């Protein structure tokens, strides 16, 4: 499965992506908010990729590796995944720091949300981030997500109609 945007190619994560995603997820700036600063081991990255492959098989959605058009290097990831305890679908995204501040997270996330709503029988998808992560809050806001709560984390949500109307 692949999606294309003006500047990006999003392709479904594969087991071949484990090492590149592990490197991304252990980058000090990325892991600060994604993993609460913890340096995950390769086995954890493997398990996340295995879980997203199951999501692709079971639900037709999962994580994408993000690549620039015409390039083969993974610069980030984006997708949706269900999280306990309520099994709500949540948007996830992250980019290598060299690619921050250029609208790429918004571009990838918007394409992912449009895709996810064509596959999932849900009315809304959540977006969460830590309160100090101002850049991620801006991404959620630019996507048209609306705040729903802020208990330790900043929680946003977007519904199917809002994604459809934003193009």
PEHU-V375385 format. One record per backbone hydrogen bond with DSSP energy under -0.5 kcal/mol. CO is the residue of the C=O (numbers start at 1). NH is the residue of the N-H. E is the energy in kcal/mol with one decimal. If there is no record, write none. Layout:
CO;NH;E  CO;NH;E
//
This chain:
1;12;-2.8  3;10;-3.2  7;69;-2.5  8;5;-2.6  9;11;-0.5  9;67;-2.4  10;3;-3.0  11;65;-3.3  14;17;-2.0  15;18;-1.4  17;21;-2.9  18;22;-2.7  19;23;-2.2  20;24;-2.1  21;25;-3.2  22;26;-1.3  24;27;-1.2  27;31;-3.1  28;32;-0.9  30;33;-0.9  30;34;-1.9  31;35;-1.3  31;37;-3.3  35;38;-2.0  38;40;-0.9  41;44;-0.6  41;45;-1.6  42;46;-2.7  43;47;-2.4  44;48;-2.3  45;49;-2.4  46;50;-2.8  47;51;-2.5  48;52;-2.2  49;53;-2.1  50;54;-1.7  51;55;-2.0  52;56;-2.5  53;57;-2.2  54;58;-3.1  55;59;-3.1  55;60;-0.8  55;61;-0.9  56;60;-1.3  62;80;-1.3  63;13;-2.5  64;78;-2.0  65;11;-2.1  66;75;-3.0  66;76;-1.0  67;9;-3.1  68;71;-2.3  73;68;-0.5  75;96;-2.8  76;66;-2.9  77;94;-2.1  78;64;-4.1  79;92;-3.1  81;90;-2.3  83;87;-1.0  83;88;-1.0  88;83;-2.1  89;126;-2.7  90;81;-1.8  91;128;-0.5  92;79;-2.2  94;77;-2.5  96;99;-2.5  97;100;-1.7  99;102;-0.7  103;107;-2.3  104;108;-2.7  105;109;-2.4  106;110;-2.7  107;111;-1.7  108;112;-2.2  109;113;-2.8  110;114;-2.3  111;115;-2.2  112;116;-3.1  113;117;-2.3  114;118;-0.7  115;118;-1.2  115;119;-0.8  116;119;-0.9  116;120;-2.7  120;122;-1.3  123;160;-2.1  125;158;-2.0  126;91;-3.2  127;156;-3.2  129;154;-3.5  130;133;-1.8  132;134;-1.9  133;137;-2.0  134;138;-2.2  135;139;-1.8  136;140;-2.3  137;141;-2.3  138;142;-2.8  139;143;-1.6  140;145;-2.0  141;144;-1.6  146;157;-1.8  149;155;-2.7  150;152;-1.1  152;131;-0.7  153;155;-0.6  154;129;-1.9  155;148;-3.1  155;149;-1.4  156;127;-2.2  157;146;-2.9  158;125;-2.3  159;163;-1.9  160;164;-2.5  161;165;-2.3  162;166;-1.0  164;167;-0.8
//
